[in-house]
Amino acid sequence: MRLALAAAAAVLAATLLDDALVPSRLSDARSPVALGGAGLLAAALLVLVPRARSLAMSLGGGIAAGGAAATLVAGALWRGGVPNPIVRGGIAFNLADLAIGAGDALLLGAALHHGWRNRGRLTQPI
């Protein structure tokens, strides 16, 4: 649980610092439902993923949760929506978006690996 929380806090801090320091002409207004969903996603990742007792899954879940939490906080704090200071090839995004993608990829890869290593236990009743 500590690893997930530390990763989430680091991503949240880095994203908000980057959004504050790097001027952005582009922003993405998010609805209150989308911001609430980001908060629920972050909370669910931080509570549920560490229960698998996999460090890689906890790290991936924490990174993704930090990105979701940064989206929630930035959407609530910045007027006009979530700032998108990174523009590549006509697509605008921020560190929170990158963290969500990278964290999800790590989480899913680690979950597949964890399931494969413990496949004998998958048929046991809970």
N, C-alpha and C positions, 0 to 999 in steps of 0.2 A: 504494500500500500504506500509506503514511503517513497519508493522509486517512482511510482505513478504520479504521486503528488508533486515530487520534486521536478519531474519532467514537465508536468502541466504548468507549474509555477514559472519555470524557466522559459517555456514557449510563450506564456502570457506576457511576461515582462519584456521579452525580446520583441514581440510583435507590437505591443503598445509603445515601446520606446522607438521602434522603427517608424511606426505610424505618426508619432509625434515629431520626430526629427526630420524625416524625409518629406518634403512638401509634395502634395498630391493634388492634381487638378481633377482627378477622377475619383468618384466615390460610388458606392452601391447602397442605395436605401433598402433596408430590410424591414419587413413588416414585424409587428410585435409577436406574431405567431412564429415567424422564422427565428427571431431572437430567443423566444421562449423555448423553441425546439433545440436551439444550440445549447442553452443552459441545461435542459433535461438530458441531452446527449452527453455533455461533459460530466454531469453528475453520475449518470448510469455507467459511463466508462470507468470513472474513478472508483465506484463502489463494486461493480461486478467483475471487471477484468482481473484485478488482483486475486480474486478467489480461486482462479485456476492454478495459482502457485507456479507461474512461469515468469521468470524475470524478463524475457524478451516480450512476452505478451503485455506485462505490466508497463514496460517502457513504451511500447507502441500505443497502448491505450492512454498512457499519460500524455504522450506527444499529441495524439488526436484530441484528447480532452482539453489540452492547453489551447489548441487552435480553435476549438469550438467556444471555449470560454473567452478567448480574445475577440472572437466575432461578436459575442454577446456584449462584452464590455465596450468595444469600439463602437458598436451600433448604438449603444445607450449614451456614450459620451460625445461622439463627434456629430456635429450638426451636418445634416445632408447625407448621413449614412456612413458605412464602413469605408475608410480610405483605401484606395488601391494604388500604392506608389510604384508598383513594379509593372511595367508594360513590356510585353514581348510579343511581337507578331500580331498586333491588334487585340491582344487579350490583356486585360488589366486584372491584377490580383495582389494579394499581400502575403506576408509571412504566415498568417493564420491559415490561409488556403493551402500553402505548401505543407504546413505542419499536419493539417488534417489528412492530406493525401499520403504523406510519408508515414504518419502514425498508423493509418489504416492499412497500408501495405505491410508494415512491420507486424502489426497485430494479426492480420490474416495469415501471413506466412508463418508466424510463430504458432498460431492456433492449429494450422495444418500440421506443422512439425510435432507439436505437443500431442495432438490427436493420434498421429501415426505412431509415436513412441509409446503411447498408452492405449493402443487399439484394443488390447485384451480386456481392458476395464470398461470399454464403451458400452458393452452389453449388460453390465452389472446394474441391478436396480439402485436407484438413488435413495 
